[in-house]
């Protein structure tokens, strides 16, 4: 079946199960990728995805056929992840192992790492780091917007993003066991 977005949306508005199934099947893979970046593991990402699609179907009448429908669905998934984070009432955790995150960063790591490995590394970040890293580096929100969405100070967003980058560098260094490798200049 070809995906005709407008007809599928209209079918969902009419409560047609076949249209809801087609919409889900079309976007589930991409949106699971979004959820994986915010979740601590695949099971949590799948829960986020299901909850996000419930919100999509419940709020589809709010879509005004202006702009990208995929972007609208993606925003719902991101807001769902933010709300899950807020609901847990966790404050940003700084209980990191007192590891050296000032290790030199080797540019050639980016040539060796896959998207799947990056997602796995992001999932190992403390939740506060993970949320801000995703919102700023992946979704493109400004620190001011992040501060408003998470009810934190803009400076907190900036410092958490900086720490999340250091944390990611440490994870990469550990993952590729480069802490003890001699630094090689990029060729």
C-alpha positions in Angstrom: 0.0 0.0 0.0 1.3 3.4 -0.9 1.4 5.9 1.9 -0.8 8.9 1.1 -0.3 11.1 4.1 -3.3 13.3 3.7 -5.7 10.3 3.2 -4.2 8.5 6.1 -4.5 11.5 8.4 -8.1 12.0 7.4 -8.8 8.3 8.0 -7.3 8.6 11.5 -9.5 11.7 12.1 -12.4 9.4 11.2 -11.2 6.8 13.7 -10.4 4.2 11.0 -8.2 1.4 12.4 -6.6 0.7 9.0 -5.4 4.3 8.7 -4.1 4.3 12.3 -2.2 1.1 11.6 -0.8 2.5 8.3 0.3 5.7 10.1 2.0 3.7 12.9 3.8 1.4 10.5 5.0 4.3 8.4 6.5 6.3 11.2 7.3 3.8 14.0 10.8 3.0 12.8 11.9 6.7 12.6 10.2 7.6 15.8 11.7 4.6 17.7 15.1 6.1 16.7 14.0 9.4 18.3 12.9 7.6 21.5 16.0 5.5 21.6 18.1 8.7 22.1 16.1 9.7 25.1 15.6 6.3 26.7 17.9 4.3 28.9 17.3 1.1 26.9 15.2 -0.3 24.1 12.3 -1.4 26.4 11.9 2.2 27.7 12.1 3.5 24.1 9.4 1.2 23.0 7.2 2.4 25.9 7.9 6.0 24.9 7.0 5.2 21.4 3.6 3.6 22.3 2.7 6.4 24.6 3.8 8.9 22.0 1.6 7.3 19.4 -1.4 7.3 21.8 -0.8 11.1 22.0 -0.6 11.4 18.3 -3.9 9.6 17.8 -5.6 11.5 20.6 -4.4 14.8 19.3 -4.4 14.3 15.6 -7.3 16.7 15.2 -4.8 19.5 16.3 -2.8 19.0 13.1 -3.7 21.8 10.7 -2.2 20.3 7.5 0.4 23.1 7.7 4.1 22.1 7.7 5.5 18.6 8.0 3.3 16.0 9.6 6.4 14.0 10.3 7.9 17.0 12.2 4.6 17.3 14.1 4.8 13.6 15.1 8.5 14.0 16.0 7.7 17.0 18.3 5.1 14.9 20.1 7.7 12.1 20.7 10.3 14.7 22.0 7.8 16.3 24.3 6.7 12.9 25.5 10.4 12.1 26.4 10.7 15.5 28.2 7.5 14.9 30.1 8.7 11.4 31.1 11.9 13.0 32.4 10.0 15.7 34.3 7.5 13.1 35.7 10.3 11.2 37.3 11.2 14.4 39.2 14.8 13.6 38.9 17.2 16.4 39.3 20.3 16.5 37.1 22.7 14.0 38.6 26.3 14.7 39.0 27.2 11.5 40.7 29.7 10.6 38.0 32.6 8.4 38.8 35.5 10.8 39.3 37.0 9.8 36.0 39.3 11.8 33.8 37.1 13.2 31.1 39.9 15.5 29.8 41.4 12.7 27.8 42.5 13.8 24.3 39.8 13.3 21.7 40.9 11.5 18.6 39.1 12.7 15.5 39.5 9.2 13.9 37.0 7.8 16.3 34.2 9.3 14.2 35.3 7.2 11.3 35.1 4.0 13.4 31.8 4.4 15.2 28.4 3.5 13.9 25.0 5.2 14.5 24.0 2.2 16.6 27.0 2.5 18.8 26.4 6.3 19.2 22.8 5.6 20.4 24.1 2.9 22.8 26.7 5.4 24.2 24.0 8.1 24.6 21.9 5.7 26.5 24.7 5.2 29.0 24.7 8.9 29.9 23.0 10.0 33.1 19.4 11.0 32.3 19.9 14.8 32.7 22.9 14.8 30.4 21.1 12.6 27.9 18.0 14.9 27.7 20.0 18.1 27.3 22.4 16.5 24.8 19.6 15.3 22.6 17.6 18.6 22.8 20.6 20.7 22.0 22.9 18.6 19.8 20.3 16.5 18.0 17.0 18.4 18.0 18.6 21.9 17.7 16.9 23.7 20.6 18.6 26.7 22.1 19.7 26.7 25.7 17.0 29.3 26.4 14.4 27.0 24.9 15.7 24.0 26.8 15.7 26.0 30.1 12.0 26.9 29.5 11.0 23.4 28.6 12.7 21.8 31.6 12.1 24.6 34.1 15.8 25.1 34.7 18.2 28.0 34.4 19.8 28.7 31.0 23.2 28.4 32.6 22.3 25.0 33.9 21.4 23.9 30.4 24.8 25.2 29.1 26.8 23.5 31.9 25.0 20.2 31.6 25.6 20.2 27.8 29.2 20.9 28.4 29.4 18.1 30.9 27.5 15.8 28.6 30.1 16.3 25.9 32.9 15.6 28.3 31.0 12.5 29.5 30.5 11.3 25.9 34.2 11.9 25.2 35.0 9.7 28.2 32.6 7.0 27.1 34.2 7.1 23.6 37.7 6.9 25.1 36.7 3.9 27.2 34.8 2.2 24.4 37.8 2.5 22.0 40.3 2.1 24.8 42.3 5.1 23.6 43.2 6.5 27.0 46.5 4.7 26.9 47.1 4.9 23.2 49.6 7.4 22.1 48.0 10.4 20.4 48.2 10.2 16.6 47.7 13.3 14.6 44.8 13.1 12.1 46.1 12.4 8.6 
